[in-house]
Amino acid sequence: MFKIKTFDKIDPQGLNKFSRENYEVASEIAHPDAILLRSYKLHNEVFPASVKAIARAGAGVNNVPVDACSERGIVVFNTPGANANAVKELTLAGLFLAARKVYRGIEWAKSIKDEGENIPQLVEKNKSRFKGTEIKGKTLGVIGLGAIGVMVANDASALGMKVVGYDPFISVNAAWNLSRRVKKASSFEALLKDVDYLSVHVPLTDQTKGVLNKEKFAMMKNGVKILNFSRGGLVNNADLKEALASGKVDRYVTDFPDEEVIGLENVVSMPHLGASTDEAETNCAIMAADQIIDFLENGNIVNSVNFPECTMPFLAEARITIMNKNIPNMISQITALLASEGVNISDMINKNKGDYAYNIIDINGAIPENIEERLRVIDGVLMARVITK
């Protein structure tokens, strides 16, 4: 029986994917095979040797020590696309909030609640204070054309905006889904100079941290409106303050407020609501559970952030899965050891991703004794596991 430890509140439809016959699921498990979580920060947690996988029911994995997991052969899953529609819809809401001073108008309207019969007159007198602009005909730049970015670009185009996108790493699937009306920018910098609105949809990495900074703001039109529904660290806060004060940036709408920006004039802050819909939480939980199940039962990897996607139909009597560093001579050492034990390999697949590689080896016949331990002795092997039907 596999043991799954949960952190946070996981949607019941996701938890129901784990059959009671094969899985024990609880928040208090000493030696779990896998961990399922949402936003709980795992950086200070000590993982037992039993942990083989961690699945985050969401796209970002900032709360998971990915590098440490990789070195231990722990696969880290996320759920890209499961909450894409929820984030897209909130981004569109942010787009309208950036164009119209609706939120200020609402706050002001609450302030006159005690004015009685004078309210209609006050409304007519003060409504000009909250005048905005329409988005139709304006230009939206979308940085990052993954699942969310493509949806934002397509829907904004359908609303009558001129949309320009940029993503040097766009996937084939994303490209197929992108509307033909969305124009392609030749570079990040080329996109910035013509947009009225900018929406950023890229992960936070060492390369993207502070990517929107003084240099980039200088390339934009005066009065540009910026939407950030990806991660707060993508924007350099000190440079943003200057840009807001000078009017270079007219409005900043973010789902990731912090102490530096939350009280600034012309900043619209939301409390990380992007994936906070019933549908998104259900979709993410189901996807995360399915990925854990497929990995534990079949050794297949789909949507891992640290190991390569690697799947193969399980048609043999048994399967050996091996995680190793992506260095020369690993395959030959592994197959040589199996050959010395008389193992009959019926099928095999090897994939790599950056510094790491993953192998699925299907075998027929007897499983050599202690083969997992013997494989782990090979220098560079991080994990070896035998799976039987």
BELCOR-V117503 format. One record per pair of residues at least 24 apart in sequence whose ideal C-beta (glycine too) atoms are under 10 Angstrom apart, sorted by the first residue. I is the first residue (numbers start at 1). J is the second residue. Records with the same first field share a line. If there is no record, write none. Layout:
I->J, J
//
This chain:
1->33
2->32, 33, 34, 52, 292, 293, 296, 297
3->29, 30, 31, 32, 33, 34, 50, 51, 296
4->29, 32, 33, 34, 35, 36, 53, 55, 289, 292, 293, 296
5->29, 30, 31, 32, 33, 34, 35, 36, 37, 47, 48, 50, 51, 54
6->32, 34, 35, 36, 37, 38, 40, 57, 285
7->35, 36, 37, 38, 39, 40, 41, 42, 45, 54, 56, 63
8->36, 37, 38, 39, 40, 56, 57, 58, 63
9->38, 281, 285
10->36, 37, 38, 55, 57, 281, 284, 285, 288, 289
11->38, 57, 278, 279, 280, 281, 282, 283, 284, 285, 286, 288, 289
12->282, 285
13->281, 282, 283, 285, 286, 289
14->55, 57, 79, 281, 282, 283, 284, 285, 286, 287, 288, 289, 290, 292
15->285, 286, 289
16->285, 286, 289
17->285, 286, 287, 288, 289, 290, 292, 293
18->289, 292, 293, 296
19->293
22->293, 296, 297
23->289, 292, 293, 296, 297
25->289
33->292, 295, 296
34->74, 75, 77, 288, 289, 291, 292, 293, 295, 296
35->64, 69, 74, 76, 292
36->77, 285, 288, 289, 291, 292
37->63, 64, 288
38->63, 275, 281, 284, 285, 288
39->63, 272, 275
40->64
41->65
42->66, 68, 69, 76
43->68
47->72, 74
51->75
52->292, 295, 296, 299, 321, 323, 383, 385
53->77, 288, 291, 292, 295, 296, 301, 304, 307
54->78, 288, 292, 304, 305, 306
55->79, 284, 285, 287, 288, 289, 290, 291, 292, 293, 295, 303, 304
56->284, 288, 305
57->82, 83, 275, 280, 281, 282, 283, 284, 285, 286, 287, 288, 289
58->82, 83, 274, 275, 280, 281, 284, 285, 287, 288
59->83, 84, 87, 146, 147, 148, 203, 230, 274, 275, 284, 303, 305
60->203, 204, 230, 231, 274, 275, 305
61->203, 305, 306
62->203, 204, 231, 233
64->305, 306
66->304, 305, 306
67->306, 355
69->305, 306, 307
70->304, 305, 306, 307, 323, 325, 353, 354, 355, 356, 382
71->306, 325, 355, 356, 382
72->323, 382, 383
73->306, 307, 321, 322, 323, 324, 325, 356, 358, 376, 381, 382, 383, 384, 385
74->306, 307, 323, 382, 383
75->291, 292, 295, 301, 303, 304, 305, 306, 307, 310, 321, 323, 356, 358, 383
76->303, 304, 305, 306, 307
77->287, 288, 290, 291, 292, 294, 295, 301, 302, 303, 304, 305, 306, 307
78->203, 284, 287, 288, 291, 303, 304, 305
79->275, 280, 283, 284, 285, 286, 287, 288, 289, 290, 291, 303
80->146, 147, 148, 203, 284, 287, 303, 305
81->146, 147, 148, 150, 151, 173, 174, 283, 284, 287, 303
82->147, 275, 279, 280, 281, 282, 283, 284, 285, 286, 287, 288, 303
83->147, 148, 274, 275, 276, 277, 279, 280, 281, 282, 283, 284, 287
84->146, 147, 148, 149, 150, 151, 152, 201, 274, 275, 280, 283
85->147, 148, 151, 155, 275, 277, 279, 280, 283
86->148, 273, 274, 275, 276, 277, 278, 279, 280, 281, 283, 284
87->147, 148, 149, 151, 152, 201, 229, 230, 255, 273, 274, 275, 276, 277, 280
88->147, 148, 149, 150, 151, 152, 153, 154, 155, 156, 201, 229, 274
89->151, 152, 155, 274, 277, 280
90->148, 227, 229, 253, 255, 270, 273, 274, 275, 276, 277, 280
91->142, 148, 149, 151, 152, 155, 156, 199, 200, 201, 227, 228, 229, 230, 253, 255, 274
92->135, 151, 152, 155, 156, 159, 199, 227, 229
93->227, 229, 253, 268, 270, 273
94->152, 197, 199, 225, 226, 227, 228, 229, 251, 252, 253, 254, 255, 268, 270, 274
95->135, 138, 140, 152, 155, 156, 159, 161, 197, 199, 225, 227, 253
96->132, 134, 135, 159, 253
97->132, 225, 227, 251, 253, 268, 270
98->132, 133, 135, 196, 197, 198, 199, 224, 225, 226, 227, 250, 251, 252, 253, 266, 268
99->132, 133, 134, 135, 136, 138, 196, 197, 225, 250, 251
100->130, 131, 132, 133, 134, 135
101->129, 130, 131, 132, 133, 251, 266, 268
102->130, 132, 268
103->130, 253, 268, 269
104->129, 130, 132, 266, 268
105->129, 130, 131, 132
106->130
132->251
133->196, 223, 225, 250
134->159, 160, 161
135->159, 160, 161, 196, 197, 225
136->160, 161, 162
137->161, 162, 196
138->162, 163, 195, 196, 197, 225
139->163, 164, 183, 191, 194, 195, 196, 197, 198, 221, 224
140->164, 165, 182, 195, 196, 197, 198, 199, 225, 227
141->165, 166, 183, 185, 188, 190, 191, 192, 193, 194, 195, 196, 197, 198, 199, 200, 220, 224, 226
142->166, 167, 178, 182, 185, 191, 195, 197, 198, 199, 200, 201, 227
143->167, 185, 188, 191, 192, 195, 198, 199, 200, 201, 202, 208, 211, 212, 230, 234
144->169, 170, 174, 199, 200, 201, 202, 203, 208, 230, 234
145->169, 170, 171, 174, 175, 177, 178, 182, 184, 201, 202
146->170, 171, 173, 174, 201, 202, 203, 230
147->171, 173, 174, 177, 201
148->199, 201, 202, 229, 230, 274
149->174, 178, 182, 199, 200, 201, 202, 230
150->174, 175, 176, 177, 178, 179, 182, 201
151->177, 178, 201
152->199, 201, 227, 229
153->177, 178, 179, 181, 182, 183, 199, 201
154->178, 179, 181, 182
155->179
156->181, 182, 197, 199
157->181, 182, 183
161->196, 197
162->194, 195, 196
163->195, 197, 199
164->190, 191, 192, 194, 195, 198
165->191, 199, 201
166->190, 191, 192, 202
167->201, 202
169->202
188->216, 219
189->215, 216, 219
190->219
191->219, 220
192->216, 217, 218, 219, 220, 221, 224
193->219, 220, 221
194->219, 220, 221
195->219, 220, 221, 224, 225, 226
196->220, 221, 223, 224, 225, 250
197->224, 225, 226, 227, 250, 251, 253
198->224, 225, 226, 227, 228, 249
199->225, 226, 227, 228, 229, 230, 253
200->226, 227, 228, 229, 230, 231, 234, 235, 254
201->227, 228, 229, 230, 234
202->230, 231, 234
203->230, 231, 234, 305
204->230, 231, 232, 233, 234, 256
205->231, 233, 234
208->233, 234
209->233, 234, 235, 236
210->234, 235, 236, 237, 238, 239, 240
211->235, 236
212->236, 239, 240, 243, 249, 252
213->237, 238, 239, 240, 243
214->238, 239, 240, 242, 243, 248
215->239
216->243
217->242, 243, 244, 246, 248, 249
218->243, 248
220->248, 249
221->248, 249, 250
222->246, 247, 248, 249, 250
223->247, 248, 249, 250, 251
224->248, 249, 250, 251, 252
225->249, 250, 251, 252, 253, 266, 268
226->250, 251, 252, 253, 254, 267
227->251, 252, 253, 254, 255, 268
228->252, 253, 254, 255, 256, 261
229->253, 254, 255, 256, 270, 272, 273, 274
230->254, 255, 256, 274
231->255, 256
232->256, 257, 258, 260, 261, 272
233->258
235->260, 261
237->261, 264
240->264, 267
241->267
295->321, 385, 387
296->385, 387
297->387, 389
298->360, 387, 389
299->358, 359, 360, 361, 362, 385, 386, 387
300->358, 360
301->351, 353, 358, 360
304->353, 356, 358
305->353
306->353, 354, 355, 356
307->351, 352, 353, 354, 356, 357, 358, 382, 383
308->350, 351, 352, 353, 354, 356, 357, 358
309->351, 353, 358
310->349, 350, 351, 352, 353, 357, 358, 359, 360
311->349, 351, 360
312->347, 348, 349, 360, 361, 362
313->347, 362
314->347, 360, 362, 387, 389
315->346, 347, 362, 364, 389
316->344, 345, 346, 347, 361, 362, 363, 364, 365, 388, 389
317->344, 346, 362, 363, 364, 365, 366, 367, 388, 389
318->343, 346, 361, 362, 363, 364, 365, 366, 367, 371, 386, 387, 388, 389
319->346, 347, 360, 361, 362, 363, 385, 386, 387, 388, 389
320->345, 348, 359, 360, 361, 362, 363, 367, 368, 371, 372, 375, 384, 385, 386, 387
321->358, 359, 360, 361, 372, 383, 384, 385, 386, 387
322->350, 357, 358, 359, 360, 361, 372, 375, 376, 378, 381, 382, 383, 384, 385
323->356, 357, 358, 359, 380, 381, 382, 383, 384, 385
324->350, 352, 356, 357, 358, 359, 375, 376, 378, 379, 380, 381, 382, 383, 384
325->352, 355, 356, 357, 379, 380, 381, 382
326->350, 351, 352, 353, 354, 355, 356, 357, 358, 380
327->352, 355, 356, 357, 379, 380
328->380
329->378, 379, 380
330->357, 359, 378, 379, 380, 381
331->357, 359
333->375, 378, 379, 380, 381
334->359, 361, 375, 378, 380, 381, 384
335->359, 361
336->378
337->368, 371, 374, 375, 377, 378, 381
338->363, 368, 371, 374, 375
340->368, 374
341->366, 367, 368, 369, 371, 374
342->366, 368
343->367, 368, 371
356->382
357->382
358->382, 383
359->384
360->387
361->386
362->387
//
